[in-house]
Amino acid sequence: MGVITQAVMVQAAIDVNGMTQAQKVRLADEIFAQQPNLLASVLALSRMGVGMVELEVPLHILFVTFQAMKRSGHTWPIVSEDLQETCMQRLTARVRFNEGLPGELADQVVQQFCDEHPERYLLAFAYGYLGDHDLLRVRTDAEKYLLLAALNLVECVAFVGPTTTS
């Protein structure tokens, strides 16, 4: 089980939803200082055809994720570009594997993945937020990149895990 509990996740979402634009800018500055590669992976989406309005979705997921990391009471190592690439390779391999499965079996594999995910509350939040913004169906390349970046963010946080208790 991960260190980001349901209560931490809920409070992080409440925190970010209550922030002013100025507070979000300060949070982005904090993310830049502590997790620059996570921020860069979201901001790079604008070069892949993701519009500014759509970019708000993965930015929100990043803000809530970072707030949850802070609220967890743990110290988190910097997510490197190499780790991001490794997690993206694993994520895309999982997607390709699922594509070849019959519907019911694919559903079981996805359910098992969610149930066993090291940061399942973070994963549930990301899927829920993406679903709320109708971004799970992937109709365009831009939506594909946005979806992969958001899910890879979750995978990276789950993979790296905290190093110590604060």
Secondary structure in CASP SS format (residue, H / E / C, confidence):
PFRMAT SS
TARGET T0000
AUTHOR 0000-0000-0000
METHOD secondary structure of the structure
MODEL  1
M C 1.00
G C 1.00
V C 1.00
I C 1.00
T C 1.00
Q H 1.00
A H 1.00
V H 1.00
M H 1.00
V H 1.00
Q H 1.00
A H 1.00
A H 1.00
I H 1.00
D H 1.00
V H 1.00
N H 1.00
G C 1.00
M C 1.00
T C 1.00
Q H 1.00
A H 1.00
Q H 1.00
K H 1.00
V H 1.00
R H 1.00
L H 1.00
A H 1.00
D H 1.00
E H 1.00
I H 1.00
F H 1.00
A H 1.00
Q H 1.00
Q C 1.00
P H 1.00
N H 1.00
L H 1.00
L H 1.00
A H 1.00
S H 1.00
V H 1.00
L H 1.00
A H 1.00
L H 1.00
S H 1.00
R H 1.00
M H 1.00
G C 1.00
V C 1.00
G C 1.00
M H 1.00
V H 1.00
E H 1.00
L H 1.00
E H 1.00
V H 1.00
P H 1.00
L H 1.00
H H 1.00
I H 1.00
L H 1.00
F H 1.00
V H 1.00
T H 1.00
F H 1.00
Q H 1.00
A H 1.00
M H 1.00
K H 1.00
R H 1.00
S C 1.00
G C 1.00
H E 1.00
T E 1.00
W C 1.00
P C 1.00
I C 1.00
V C 1.00
S C 1.00
E H 1.00
D H 1.00
L H 1.00
Q H 1.00
E H 1.00
T H 1.00
C H 1.00
M H 1.00
Q H 1.00
R H 1.00
L H 1.00
T H 1.00
A H 1.00
R H 1.00
V H 1.00
R H 1.00
F H 1.00
N H 1.00
E H 1.00
G C 1.00
L C 1.00
P C 1.00
G H 1.00
E H 1.00
L H 1.00
A H 1.00
D H 1.00
Q H 1.00
V H 1.00
V H 1.00
Q H 1.00
Q H 1.00
F H 1.00
C H 1.00
D H 1.00
E H 1.00
H C 1.00
P C 1.00
E C 1.00
R H 1.00
Y H 1.00
L H 1.00
L H 1.00
A H 1.00
F H 1.00
A H 1.00
Y H 1.00
G H 1.00
Y H 1.00
L H 1.00
G H 1.00
D H 1.00
H C 1.00
D C 1.00
L C 1.00
L C 1.00
R C 1.00
V C 1.00
R C 1.00
T C 1.00
D H 1.00
A H 1.00
E H 1.00
K H 1.00
Y H 1.00
L H 1.00
L H 1.00
L H 1.00
A H 1.00
A H 1.00
L H 1.00
N H 1.00
L H 1.00
V H 1.00
E H 1.00
C H 1.00
V H 1.00
A H 1.00
F H 1.00
V H 1.00
G C 1.00
P C 1.00
T C 1.00
T E 1.00
T E 1.00
S C 1.00
END
